[in-house]
Amino acid sequence: MSVADETAPGRHRAAGSSAEAMVEVRGVTRTYGSGAGTVHALRDVSFDVAPGEMVAVVGRSGSGKTTLLNMVGGLDRPDAGTVRVDGTEVTTLGDAGLSRLRRETVSYIFQTFGLMPPLTAAENVGVPLRLRRTPVPEREERVALLLDLVGLREHAEQRPAELSGGQQQRVAIARALAGSPRLLIADEPTGQLDAETGVAIMALLRGVVESEGLTAVVATHDPVMMALADRVLTIADGRVEG
């Protein structure tokens, strides 16, 4: 199956064969419900994402973007097909393997931010490092570095309710980077933000992908994010269009 493959002006698309891909999706199909209520969320979807590449997945609401991201990140399983991330076949992993994948390889950014209200910005960013039992001095150094990276050094002790939507999403991005993932998955990360703040967050995502050497798959409807991506995959009615 061919894909809608648009290289953003002025950007070099990362080249690579299947053997070099960070993400390999092959023949993935996912159906929900049965009978008249059957929803074909994904239909025989195949594509690769090269290491260091930032790919935007675009499509109308209900087209299958979130389902596709959930497959790549191991949050859902396909009815047919395979997904490999950094050489690991995600579709065959058990609960322990999936937990390890999310702890060591994949991080997520959602449009709802998902911060813990009682914790400060610094404490929220440090959660993944606490789960990995990172020594306190190393954890504090990493948290400070990431808050500086996302421009929130002066807001480290503030709680989510004291931050704007854009600032909360910056904290969420810093938290996603805390465990040094190799793959970043973002589902409509600017969906709850105003246009100006959204542009700033998208530019920040592009910057951290490059500075941290990440691979990223971002579901979006925003043309600015499409322009910032290395490639755009268009999905409609569960199919990746060519």
CYANA upper distance limits for C-alpha pairs under 8 A (distance plus 0.5 A):
  1 MET  CA     45 VAL  CA      8.01
  1 MET  CA     46 SER  CA      7.07
  1 MET  CA    242 GLY  CA      7.97
  2 SER  CA    240 VAL  CA      8.20
  2 SER  CA    241 GLU  CA      7.46
  2 SER  CA    242 GLY  CA      5.30
  3 VAL  CA     47 PHE  CA      7.75
  3 VAL  CA    233 LEU  CA      6.96
  3 VAL  CA    234 THR  CA      7.95
  3 VAL  CA    240 VAL  CA      6.25
  3 VAL  CA    241 GLU  CA      5.78
  3 VAL  CA    242 GLY  CA      4.65
  4 ALA  CA    232 VAL  CA      7.27
  4 ALA  CA    233 LEU  CA      5.72
  4 ALA  CA    234 THR  CA      6.13
  4 ALA  CA    240 VAL  CA      7.57
  4 ALA  CA    241 GLU  CA      5.89
  4 ALA  CA    242 GLY  CA      4.95
  5 ASP  CA    231 ARG  CA      6.51
  5 ASP  CA    232 VAL  CA      6.17
  5 ASP  CA    233 LEU  CA      6.47
  5 ASP  CA    242 GLY  CA      8.09
  6 GLU  CA    230 ASP  CA      8.48
  6 GLU  CA    231 ARG  CA      5.82
  6 GLU  CA    232 VAL  CA      5.89
  6 GLU  CA    233 LEU  CA      8.17
  7 THR  CA     11 ARG  CA      7.40
  7 THR  CA     12 HIS  CA      7.84
  7 THR  CA     13 ARG  CA      6.75
  7 THR  CA    229 ALA  CA      8.38
  7 THR  CA    230 ASP  CA      6.08
  7 THR  CA    231 ARG  CA      5.34
  7 THR  CA    232 VAL  CA      7.58
  8 ALA  CA     12 HIS  CA      8.40
  8 ALA  CA    226 MET  CA      8.01
  8 ALA  CA    227 ALA  CA      5.98
  8 ALA  CA    228 LEU  CA      7.32
  8 ALA  CA    229 ALA  CA      6.84
  8 ALA  CA    230 ASP  CA      6.02
  8 ALA  CA    231 ARG  CA      6.82
  9 PRO  CA    227 ALA  CA      7.96
 11 ARG  CA    230 ASP  CA      6.62
 12 HIS  CA    230 ASP  CA      7.25
 13 ARG  CA     53 GLU  CA      7.69
 13 ARG  CA    230 ASP  CA      5.98
 13 ARG  CA    231 ARG  CA      7.38
 14 ALA  CA     50 ALA  CA      6.47
 14 ALA  CA     51 PRO  CA      7.86
 14 ALA  CA     52 GLY  CA      7.60
 14 ALA  CA     53 GLU  CA      6.33
 14 ALA  CA    230 ASP  CA      8.22
 15 ALA  CA     50 ALA  CA      7.10
 16 GLY  CA     20 GLU  CA      6.09
 16 GLY  CA     21 ALA  CA      6.96
 16 GLY  CA     50 ALA  CA      6.56
 17 SER  CA     21 ALA  CA      6.98
 18 SER  CA     24 GLU  CA      7.42
 18 SER  CA     48 ASP  CA      7.29
 20 GLU  CA     50 ALA  CA      7.25
 20 GLU  CA     51 PRO  CA      7.96
 21 ALA  CA     48 ASP  CA      6.58
 21 ALA  CA     49 VAL  CA      6.13
 21 ALA  CA     50 ALA  CA      4.96
 21 ALA  CA     51 PRO  CA      6.60
 21 ALA  CA     86 ASP  CA      7.74
 22 MET  CA     48 ASP  CA      8.05
 22 MET  CA     49 VAL  CA      6.27
 22 MET  CA     50 ALA  CA      5.80
 22 MET  CA     51 PRO  CA      5.57
 22 MET  CA     84 ARG  CA      8.28
 22 MET  CA     85 VAL  CA      6.06
 22 MET  CA     86 ASP  CA      5.18
 22 MET  CA     87 GLY  CA      7.66
 22 MET  CA    183 LEU  CA      8.31
 22 MET  CA    215 THR  CA      7.86
 23 VAL  CA     48 ASP  CA      5.97
 23 VAL  CA     49 VAL  CA      5.44
 23 VAL  CA     50 ALA  CA      7.37
 23 VAL  CA     72 VAL  CA      8.06
 23 VAL  CA     83 VAL  CA      7.79
 23 VAL  CA     84 ARG  CA      6.20
 23 VAL  CA     85 VAL  CA      5.18
 23 VAL  CA     86 ASP  CA      6.93
 24 GLU  CA     46 SER  CA      8.13
 24 GLU  CA     47 PHE  CA      6.70
 24 GLU  CA     48 ASP  CA      5.12
 24 GLU  CA     49 VAL  CA      7.18
 24 GLU  CA     82 THR  CA      8.46
 24 GLU  CA     83 VAL  CA      6.16
 24 GLU  CA     84 ARG  CA      5.52
 24 GLU  CA     85 VAL  CA      7.08
 25 VAL  CA     45 VAL  CA      7.49
 25 VAL  CA     46 SER  CA      5.37
 25 VAL  CA     47 PHE  CA      5.75
 25 VAL  CA     48 ASP  CA      6.69
 25 VAL  CA     72 VAL  CA      8.23
 25 VAL  CA     81 GLY  CA      8.17
 25 VAL  CA     82 THR  CA      6.51
 25 VAL  CA     83 VAL  CA      5.13
 25 VAL  CA     84 ARG  CA      7.08
 26 ARG  CA     44 ASP  CA      8.04
 26 ARG  CA     45 VAL  CA      6.89
 26 ARG  CA     46 SER  CA      4.89
 26 ARG  CA     47 PHE  CA      7.24
 26 ARG  CA     81 GLY  CA      5.99
 26 ARG  CA     82 THR  CA      5.78
 26 ARG  CA     83 VAL  CA      6.92
 27 GLY  CA     43 ARG  CA      8.20
 27 GLY  CA     44 ASP  CA      4.70
 27 GLY  CA     45 VAL  CA      5.46
 27 GLY  CA     46 SER  CA      5.76
 27 GLY  CA     80 ALA  CA      7.37
 27 GLY  CA     81 GLY  CA      4.99
 27 GLY  CA     82 THR  CA      7.25
 28 VAL  CA     42 LEU  CA      7.26
 28 VAL  CA     43 ARG  CA      7.10
 28 VAL  CA     44 ASP  CA      5.35
 28 VAL  CA     45 VAL  CA      5.40
 28 VAL  CA     46 SER  CA      7.14
 28 VAL  CA     78 PRO  CA      6.54
 28 VAL  CA     79 ASP  CA      7.94
 28 VAL  CA     80 ALA  CA      6.02
 28 VAL  CA     81 GLY  CA      4.64
 28 VAL  CA     82 THR  CA      6.65
 28 VAL  CA     83 VAL  CA      8.13
 29 THR  CA     40 HIS  CA      8.39
 29 THR  CA     41 ALA  CA      8.04
 29 THR  CA     42 LEU  CA      5.31
 29 THR  CA     43 ARG  CA      5.13
 29 THR  CA     44 ASP  CA      5.50
 29 THR  CA     45 VAL  CA      7.18
 29 THR  CA     78 PRO  CA      6.15
 29 THR  CA     79 ASP  CA      6.14
 29 THR  CA     80 ALA  CA      5.68
 29 THR  CA     81 GLY  CA      6.90
 30 ARG  CA     40 HIS  CA      6.80
 30 ARG  CA     41 ALA  CA      6.03
 30 ARG  CA     42 LEU  CA      5.41
 30 ARG  CA     43 ARG  CA      7.25
 30 ARG  CA     77 ARG  CA      8.32
 30 ARG  CA     78 PRO  CA      5.48
 30 ARG  CA     79 ASP  CA      5.67
 30 ARG  CA     80 ALA  CA      7.60
 31 THR  CA     38 THR  CA      7.36
 31 THR  CA     39 VAL  CA      6.11
 31 THR  CA     40 HIS  CA      5.06
 31 THR  CA     41 ALA  CA      6.10
 31 THR  CA     42 LEU  CA      7.40
 31 THR  CA     79 ASP  CA      7.49
 32 TYR  CA     38 THR  CA      6.27
 32 TYR  CA     39 VAL  CA      5.60
 32 TYR  CA     40 HIS  CA      7.08
 32 TYR  CA     41 ALA  CA      7.62
 33 GLY  CA     37 GLY  CA      6.19
 33 GLY  CA     38 THR  CA      5.04
 33 GLY  CA     39 VAL  CA      6.77
 34 SER  CA     38 THR  CA      4.90
 34 SER  CA     39 VAL  CA      8.27
 40 HIS  CA    237 ASP  CA      8.08
 40 HIS  CA    238 GLY  CA      6.92
 41 ALA  CA     62 GLY  CA      8.45
 41 ALA  CA     63 SER  CA      7.63
 41 ALA  CA     64 GLY  CA      5.68
 41 ALA  CA     67 THR  CA      7.30
 41 ALA  CA    237 ASP  CA      7.57
 41 ALA  CA    238 GLY  CA      5.43
 42 LEU  CA     64 GLY  CA      6.58
 42 LEU  CA     67 THR  CA      7.95
 42 LEU  CA     68 LEU  CA      7.75
 42 LEU  CA    237 ASP  CA      8.01
 42 LEU  CA    238 GLY  CA      4.43
 42 LEU  CA    239 ARG  CA      6.62
 43 ARG  CA    238 GLY  CA      5.74
 43 ARG  CA    239 ARG  CA      5.84
 44 ASP  CA     81 GLY  CA      8.01
 44 ASP  CA    239 ARG  CA      7.53
 45 VAL  CA    238 GLY  CA      8.36
 45 VAL  CA    239 ARG  CA      6.65
 45 VAL  CA    240 VAL  CA      6.57
 46 SER  CA    240 VAL  CA      8.25
 49 VAL  CA     53 GLU  CA      6.97
 49 VAL  CA     55 VAL  CA      7.79
 49 VAL  CA    215 THR  CA      8.35
 50 ALA  CA    215 THR  CA      7.92
 51 PRO  CA    214 LEU  CA      7.87
 51 PRO  CA    215 THR  CA      5.98
 52 GLY  CA    209 VAL  CA      7.98
 52 GLY  CA    210 GLU  CA      8.00
 52 GLY  CA    213 GLY  CA      6.41
 52 GLY  CA    214 LEU  CA      5.76
 52 GLY  CA    215 THR  CA      4.86
 52 GLY  CA    216 ALA  CA      7.98
 53 GLU  CA    214 LEU  CA      8.08
 53 GLU  CA    215 THR  CA      5.57
 53 GLU  CA    216 ALA  CA      6.87
 53 GLU  CA    230 ASP  CA      6.77
 53 GLU  CA    231 ARG  CA      8.45
 54 MET  CA    206 ARG  CA      8.33
 54 MET  CA    209 VAL  CA      8.00
 54 MET  CA    215 THR  CA      6.32
 54 MET  CA    216 ALA  CA      5.11
 54 MET  CA    217 VAL  CA      6.47
 54 MET  CA    218 VAL  CA      8.07
 54 MET  CA    229 ALA  CA      5.75
 54 MET  CA    230 ASP  CA      5.82
 54 MET  CA    231 ARG  CA      7.28
 55 VAL  CA    216 ALA  CA      6.68
 55 VAL  CA    217 VAL  CA      5.40
 55 VAL  CA    218 VAL  CA      6.69
 55 VAL  CA    229 ALA  CA      6.05
 55 VAL  CA    230 ASP  CA      6.39
 55 VAL  CA    231 ARG  CA      5.41
 55 VAL  CA    232 VAL  CA      6.23
 55 VAL  CA    233 LEU  CA      7.63
 56 ALA  CA    217 VAL  CA      6.48
 56 ALA  CA    218 VAL  CA      5.30
 56 ALA  CA    219 ALA  CA      6.26
 56 ALA  CA    220 THR  CA      7.05
 56 ALA  CA    225 MET  CA      7.65
 56 ALA  CA    226 MET  CA      6.37
 56 ALA  CA    229 ALA  CA      6.38
 56 ALA  CA    230 ASP  CA      8.37
 56 ALA  CA    231 ARG  CA      6.77
 56 ALA  CA    232 VAL  CA      5.27
 56 ALA  CA    233 LEU  CA      6.66
 57 VAL  CA     65 LYS  CA      7.06
 57 VAL  CA    217 VAL  CA      7.57
 57 VAL  CA    218 VAL  CA      6.38
 57 VAL  CA    219 ALA  CA      5.06
 57 VAL  CA    220 THR  CA      6.69
 57 VAL  CA    232 VAL  CA      6.44
 57 VAL  CA    233 LEU  CA      5.34
 57 VAL  CA    234 THR  CA      6.43
 57 VAL  CA    235 ILE  CA      7.56
 58 VAL  CA     65 LYS  CA      7.51
 58 VAL  CA    219 ALA  CA      6.44
 58 VAL  CA    220 THR  CA      5.94
 58 VAL  CA    221 HIS  CA      6.15
 58 VAL  CA    232 VAL  CA      7.56
 58 VAL  CA    233 LEU  CA      6.72
 58 VAL  CA    234 THR  CA      5.44
 58 VAL  CA    235 ILE  CA      6.63
 59 GLY  CA     63 SER  CA      6.29
 59 GLY  CA     64 GLY  CA      8.35
 59 GLY  CA     65 LYS  CA      7.38
 59 GLY  CA    220 THR  CA      8.24
 59 GLY  CA    221 HIS  CA      7.17
 59 GLY  CA    234 THR  CA      6.28
 59 GLY  CA    235 ILE  CA      5.65
 59 GLY  CA    236 ALA  CA      6.42
 60 ARG  CA    221 HIS  CA      8.01
 60 ARG  CA    236 ALA  CA      7.56
 62 GLY  CA    237 ASP  CA      8.08
 63 SER  CA    235 ILE  CA      6.68
 63 SER  CA    236 ALA  CA      5.39
 63 SER  CA    237 ASP  CA      5.34
 63 SER  CA    238 GLY  CA      6.07
 64 GLY  CA     68 LEU  CA      6.59
 64 GLY  CA    235 ILE  CA      7.39
 64 GLY  CA    236 ALA  CA      7.72
 64 GLY  CA    237 ASP  CA      7.31
 64 GLY  CA    238 GLY  CA      5.57
 65 LYS  CA     69 LEU  CA      6.87
 65 LYS  CA    219 ALA  CA      6.64
 65 LYS  CA    235 ILE  CA      7.46
 66 THR  CA     70 ASN  CA      6.60
 66 THR  CA    187 ASP  CA      7.12
 66 THR  CA    219 ALA  CA      7.66
 67 THR  CA     71 MET  CA      6.78
 67 THR  CA     76 ASP  CA      8.14
 68 LEU  CA     72 VAL  CA      6.91
 69 LEU  CA     73 GLY  CA      6.67
 69 LEU  CA    185 ILE  CA      7.44
 69 LEU  CA    187 ASP  CA      7.92
 69 LEU  CA    217 VAL  CA      8.15
 69 LEU  CA    219 ALA  CA      8.14
 70 ASN  CA     74 GLY  CA      6.44
 70 ASN  CA     75 LEU  CA      5.26
 70 ASN  CA     76 ASP  CA      5.90
 71 MET  CA     75 LEU  CA      6.59
 71 MET  CA     76 ASP  CA      5.66
 71 MET  CA     77 ARG  CA      6.36
 71 MET  CA     78 PRO  CA      7.28
 71 MET  CA     83 VAL  CA      7.74
 72 VAL  CA     83 VAL  CA      6.82
 72 VAL  CA     84 ARG  CA      8.24
 72 VAL  CA     85 VAL  CA      7.84
 72 VAL  CA     90 VAL  CA      8.12
 73 GLY  CA     90 VAL  CA      8.40
 73 GLY  CA    102 ARG  CA      8.05
 73 GLY  CA    106 VAL  CA      7.20
 73 GLY  CA    185 ILE  CA      7.80
 74 GLY  CA     90 VAL  CA      6.57
 74 GLY  CA     91 THR  CA      7.67
 74 GLY  CA     98 LEU  CA      6.98
 77 ARG  CA     91 THR  CA      6.63
 78 PRO  CA     82 THR  CA      8.07
 78 PRO  CA     91 THR  CA      7.89
 82 THR  CA     89 GLU  CA      7.55
 82 THR  CA     90 VAL  CA      8.09
 82 THR  CA     91 THR  CA      6.41
 83 VAL  CA     89 GLU  CA      6.27
 83 VAL  CA     90 VAL  CA      6.10
 83 VAL  CA     91 THR  CA      6.38
 84 ARG  CA     88 THR  CA      5.63
 84 ARG  CA     89 GLU  CA      4.69
 84 ARG  CA     90 VAL  CA      5.98
 84 ARG  CA     91 THR  CA      8.10
 85 VAL  CA     89 GLU  CA      7.00
 85 VAL  CA     90 VAL  CA      7.10
 86 ASP  CA    105 THR  CA      8.47
 89 GLU  CA     93 LEU  CA      7.58
 90 VAL  CA     98 LEU  CA      7.84
 93 LEU  CA     97 GLY  CA      5.70
 93 LEU  CA     98 LEU  CA      6.37
 94 GLY  CA     98 LEU  CA      6.61
 95 ASP  CA     99 SER  CA      6.62
 96 ALA  CA    100 ARG  CA      6.75
 97 GLY  CA    101 LEU  CA      6.63
 98 LEU  CA    102 ARG  CA      6.75
 99 SER  CA    103 ARG  CA      6.56
100 ARG  CA    104 GLU  CA      6.33
100 ARG  CA    105 THR  CA      8.26
101 LEU  CA    105 THR  CA      5.68
101 LEU  CA    106 VAL  CA      6.64
102 ARG  CA    106 VAL  CA      5.29
102 ARG  CA    107 SER  CA      6.73
103 ARG  CA    107 SER  CA      8.15
103 ARG  CA    128 PRO  CA      8.10
103 ARG  CA    132 ARG  CA      8.39
103 ARG  CA    179 GLY  CA      7.71
104 GLU  CA    179 GLY  CA      7.30
104 GLU  CA    180 SER  CA      8.07
104 GLU  CA    181 PRO  CA      6.56
105 THR  CA    180 SER  CA      8.29
105 THR  CA    181 PRO  CA      5.15
105 THR  CA    182 ARG  CA      5.68
105 THR  CA    183 LEU  CA      6.65
106 VAL  CA    181 PRO  CA      5.86
106 VAL  CA    182 ARG  CA      6.75
106 VAL  CA    183 LEU  CA      5.34
106 VAL  CA    184 LEU  CA      6.39
106 VAL  CA    185 ILE  CA      7.78
107 SER  CA    176 ALA  CA      5.77
107 SER  CA    177 LEU  CA      7.70
107 SER  CA    181 PRO  CA      6.56
107 SER  CA    183 LEU  CA      6.96
107 SER  CA    184 LEU  CA      5.54
107 SER  CA    185 ILE  CA      6.66
108 TYR  CA    176 ALA  CA      6.52
108 TYR  CA    184 LEU  CA      6.41
108 TYR  CA    185 ILE  CA      5.31
108 TYR  CA    186 ALA  CA      6.16
108 TYR  CA    187 ASP  CA      8.40
109 ILE  CA    113 PHE  CA      7.56
109 ILE  CA    172 ALA  CA      7.02
109 ILE  CA    173 ILE  CA      6.93
109 ILE  CA    176 ALA  CA      7.08
109 ILE  CA    184 LEU  CA      8.14
109 ILE  CA    185 ILE  CA      6.76
109 ILE  CA    186 ALA  CA      5.01
109 ILE  CA    187 ASP  CA      6.87
109 ILE  CA    189 PRO  CA      6.85
110 PHE  CA    114 GLY  CA      7.67
110 PHE  CA    186 ALA  CA      6.40
110 PHE  CA    187 ASP  CA      5.66
110 PHE  CA    188 GLU  CA      7.08
110 PHE  CA    189 PRO  CA      5.95
111 GLN  CA    169 GLN  CA      8.34
111 GLN  CA    187 ASP  CA      6.92
111 GLN  CA    188 GLU  CA      5.98
111 GLN  CA    189 PRO  CA      4.89
111 GLN  CA    190 THR  CA      6.57
111 GLN  CA    191 GLY  CA      6.05
111 GLN  CA    192 GLN  CA      6.69
112 THR  CA    192 GLN  CA      7.78
113 PHE  CA    168 GLN  CA      6.99
113 PHE  CA    169 GLN  CA      6.11
113 PHE  CA    172 ALA  CA      6.29
114 GLY  CA    172 ALA  CA      7.84
115 LEU  CA    124 ASN  CA      7.01
115 LEU  CA    160 PRO  CA      7.39
115 LEU  CA    168 GLN  CA      8.11
115 LEU  CA    172 ALA  CA      7.34
116 MET  CA    124 ASN  CA      7.02
116 MET  CA    160 PRO  CA      8.03
117 PRO  CA    159 ARG  CA      6.93
117 PRO  CA    160 PRO  CA      6.19
117 PRO  CA    161 ALA  CA      7.44
118 PRO  CA    159 ARG  CA      7.26
119 LEU  CA    123 GLU  CA      6.01
119 LEU  CA    124 ASN  CA      6.35
119 LEU  CA    159 ARG  CA      6.41
119 LEU  CA    160 PRO  CA      8.20
120 THR  CA    124 ASN  CA      6.60
120 THR  CA    156 ALA  CA      7.09
120 THR  CA    157 GLU  CA      5.61
120 THR  CA    158 GLN  CA      5.59
120 THR  CA    159 ARG  CA      4.75
120 THR  CA    160 PRO  CA      7.45
121 ALA  CA    125 VAL  CA      6.78
121 ALA  CA    155 HIS  CA      7.46
121 ALA  CA    156 ALA  CA      5.54
121 ALA  CA    157 GLU  CA      6.51
121 ALA  CA    158 GLN  CA      6.31
121 ALA  CA    159 ARG  CA      6.26
121 ALA  CA    160 PRO  CA      7.32
121 ALA  CA    171 VAL  CA      6.73
122 ALA  CA    126 GLY  CA      6.68
122 ALA  CA    143 VAL  CA      6.80
122 ALA  CA    144 ALA  CA      8.05
122 ALA  CA    147 LEU  CA      7.96
122 ALA  CA    156 ALA  CA      5.40
122 ALA  CA    157 GLU  CA      6.91
123 GLU  CA    127 VAL  CA      6.87
124 ASN  CA    171 VAL  CA      7.97
124 ASN  CA    175 ARG  CA      7.13
125 VAL  CA    143 VAL  CA      6.68
125 VAL  CA    171 VAL  CA      7.04
125 VAL  CA    172 ALA  CA      7.77
125 VAL  CA    174 ALA  CA      6.46
125 VAL  CA    175 ARG  CA      4.51
125 VAL  CA    176 ALA  CA      8.24
125 VAL  CA    178 ALA  CA      7.04
126 GLY  CA    130 ARG  CA      6.74
126 GLY  CA    139 ARG  CA      7.20
126 GLY  CA    140 GLU  CA      8.14
126 GLY  CA    143 VAL  CA      6.51
126 GLY  CA    175 ARG  CA      7.28
126 GLY  CA    178 ALA  CA      7.36
127 VAL  CA    131 LEU  CA      6.84
127 VAL  CA    175 ARG  CA      7.93
128 PRO  CA    132 ARG  CA      6.89
128 PRO  CA    175 ARG  CA      7.67
128 PRO  CA    178 ALA  CA      6.92
128 PRO  CA    179 GLY  CA      6.58
129 LEU  CA    133 ARG  CA      6.62
129 LEU  CA    134 THR  CA      5.84
129 LEU  CA    139 ARG  CA      6.74
129 LEU  CA    178 ALA  CA      7.14
129 LEU  CA    179 GLY  CA      6.74
130 ARG  CA    134 THR  CA      6.46
130 ARG  CA    139 ARG  CA      8.28
134 THR  CA    138 GLU  CA      7.14
134 THR  CA    139 ARG  CA      6.34
135 PRO  CA    139 ARG  CA      6.52
136 VAL  CA    140 GLU  CA      6.52
137 PRO  CA    141 GLU  CA      6.70
138 GLU  CA    142 ARG  CA      6.69
139 ARG  CA    143 VAL  CA      6.63
140 GLU  CA    144 ALA  CA      6.61
141 GLU  CA    145 LEU  CA      6.69
142 ARG  CA    146 LEU  CA      6.71
142 ARG  CA    178 ALA  CA      7.49
143 VAL  CA    147 LEU  CA      6.63
143 VAL  CA    174 ALA  CA      8.43
143 VAL  CA    178 ALA  CA      7.52
144 ALA  CA    148 ASP  CA      6.65
144 ALA  CA    153 ARG  CA      7.44
145 LEU  CA    149 LEU  CA      6.66
146 LEU  CA    150 VAL  CA      6.82
146 LEU  CA    174 ALA  CA      5.94
146 LEU  CA    177 LEU  CA      8.08
146 LEU  CA    178 ALA  CA      7.76
147 LEU  CA    151 GLY  CA      6.57
147 LEU  CA    152 LEU  CA      5.48
147 LEU  CA    153 ARG  CA      5.62
147 LEU  CA    156 ALA  CA      7.67
147 LEU  CA    171 VAL  CA      7.80
147 LEU  CA    174 ALA  CA      6.88
148 ASP  CA    152 LEU  CA      6.25
148 ASP  CA    153 ARG  CA      5.37
149 LEU  CA    174 ALA  CA      8.35
149 LEU  CA    208 VAL  CA      8.42
150 VAL  CA    170 ARG  CA      6.35
150 VAL  CA    171 VAL  CA      8.02
150 VAL  CA    173 ILE  CA      8.26
150 VAL  CA    174 ALA  CA      7.17
150 VAL  CA    204 LEU  CA      7.68
151 GLY  CA    170 ARG  CA      8.45
152 LEU  CA    156 ALA  CA      7.02
152 LEU  CA    167 GLN  CA      8.03
152 LEU  CA    170 ARG  CA      8.23
152 LEU  CA    171 VAL  CA      8.29
158 GLN  CA    162 GLU  CA      6.55
158 GLN  CA    163 LEU  CA      7.62
159 ARG  CA    163 LEU  CA      7.34
160 PRO  CA    164 SER  CA      8.43
160 PRO  CA    168 GLN  CA      6.67
163 LEU  CA    167 GLN  CA      6.19
163 LEU  CA    168 GLN  CA      6.53
164 SER  CA    168 GLN  CA      6.66
165 GLY  CA    169 GLN  CA      6.79
165 GLY  CA    192 GLN  CA      8.07
165 GLY  CA    193 LEU  CA      6.94
166 GLY  CA    170 ARG  CA      6.80
166 GLY  CA    193 LEU  CA      7.07
166 GLY  CA    197 THR  CA      6.40
166 GLY  CA    198 GLY  CA      8.00
166 GLY  CA    201 ILE  CA      7.65
167 GLN  CA    171 VAL  CA      6.83
168 GLN  CA    172 ALA  CA      6.77
169 GLN  CA    173 ILE  CA      6.67
169 GLN  CA    189 PRO  CA      8.14
169 GLN  CA    201 ILE  CA      8.16
170 ARG  CA    174 ALA  CA      6.72
170 ARG  CA    201 ILE  CA      7.72
171 VAL  CA    175 ARG  CA      6.61
172 ALA  CA    176 ALA  CA      6.65
173 ILE  CA    177 LEU  CA      6.88
173 ILE  CA    205 LEU  CA      8.35
174 ALA  CA    178 ALA  CA      6.71
175 ARG  CA    179 GLY  CA      8.43
176 ALA  CA    181 PRO  CA      8.29
176 ALA  CA    184 LEU  CA      8.13
177 LEU  CA    181 PRO  CA      6.83
181 PRO  CA    214 LEU  CA      7.88
182 ARG  CA    213 GLY  CA      8.27
182 ARG  CA    214 LEU  CA      5.85
182 ARG  CA    215 THR  CA      6.74
183 LEU  CA    214 LEU  CA      6.42
183 LEU  CA    215 THR  CA      5.36
183 LEU  CA    216 ALA  CA      6.16
183 LEU  CA    217 VAL  CA      8.32
184 LEU  CA    214 LEU  CA      7.37
184 LEU  CA    215 THR  CA      6.68
184 LEU  CA    216 ALA  CA      5.11
184 LEU  CA    217 VAL  CA      6.92
185 ILE  CA    216 ALA  CA      6.32
185 ILE  CA    217 VAL  CA      5.55
185 ILE  CA    218 VAL  CA      6.40
186 ALA  CA    216 ALA  CA      8.12
186 ALA  CA    217 VAL  CA      6.88
186 ALA  CA    218 VAL  CA      5.14
186 ALA  CA    219 ALA  CA      6.75
187 ASP  CA    218 VAL  CA      6.41
187 ASP  CA    219 ALA  CA      5.36
187 ASP  CA    220 THR  CA      7.44
188 GLU  CA    218 VAL  CA      7.56
188 GLU  CA    219 ALA  CA      5.79
188 GLU  CA    220 THR  CA      5.38
188 GLU  CA    221 HIS  CA      7.99
189 PRO  CA    218 VAL  CA      8.44
189 PRO  CA    219 ALA  CA      8.45
189 PRO  CA    220 THR  CA      8.06
190 THR  CA    194 ASP  CA      8.46
190 THR  CA    198 GLY  CA      5.57
190 THR  CA    201 ILE  CA      7.56
190 THR  CA    202 MET  CA      7.99
191 GLY  CA    198 GLY  CA      8.43
193 LEU  CA    197 THR  CA      6.55
193 LEU  CA    198 GLY  CA      5.98
194 ASP  CA    198 GLY  CA      6.39
195 ALA  CA    199 VAL  CA      6.75
196 GLU  CA    200 ALA  CA      7.07
197 THR  CA    201 ILE  CA      6.75
198 GLY  CA    202 MET  CA      6.62
199 VAL  CA    203 ALA  CA      6.67
199 VAL  CA    224 VAL  CA      7.41
199 VAL  CA    225 MET  CA      8.40
200 ALA  CA    204 LEU  CA      6.65
201 ILE  CA    205 LEU  CA      6.68
202 MET  CA    206 ARG  CA      6.80
202 MET  CA    224 VAL  CA      8.11
202 MET  CA    225 MET  CA      6.49
202 MET  CA    228 LEU  CA      8.32
203 ALA  CA    207 GLY  CA      6.69
203 ALA  CA    228 LEU  CA      7.99
204 LEU  CA    208 VAL  CA      6.65
205 LEU  CA    209 VAL  CA      6.61
206 ARG  CA    210 GLU  CA      7.00
206 ARG  CA    228 LEU  CA      7.22
206 ARG  CA    229 ALA  CA      8.09
207 GLY  CA    211 SER  CA      6.57
208 VAL  CA    212 GLU  CA      6.08
208 VAL  CA    213 GLY  CA      8.31
208 VAL  CA    214 LEU  CA      8.26
209 VAL  CA    213 GLY  CA      6.17
209 VAL  CA    214 LEU  CA      5.28
209 VAL  CA    215 THR  CA      7.19
209 VAL  CA    216 ALA  CA      7.49
210 GLU  CA    214 LEU  CA      7.12
220 THR  CA    225 MET  CA      7.57
220 THR  CA    226 MET  CA      8.24
222 ASP  CA    226 MET  CA      7.05
223 PRO  CA    227 ALA  CA      6.70
224 VAL  CA    228 LEU  CA      6.84
225 MET  CA    229 ALA  CA      6.65
226 MET  CA    231 ARG  CA      8.12
226 MET  CA    232 VAL  CA      6.83
233 LEU  CA    240 VAL  CA      7.37
233 LEU  CA    241 GLU  CA      8.17
234 THR  CA    240 VAL  CA      6.29
234 THR  CA    241 GLU  CA      6.29
235 ILE  CA    239 ARG  CA      5.92
235 ILE  CA    240 VAL  CA      4.89
235 ILE  CA    241 GLU  CA      6.37
236 ALA  CA    240 VAL  CA      6.99
236 ALA  CA    241 GLU  CA      7.40
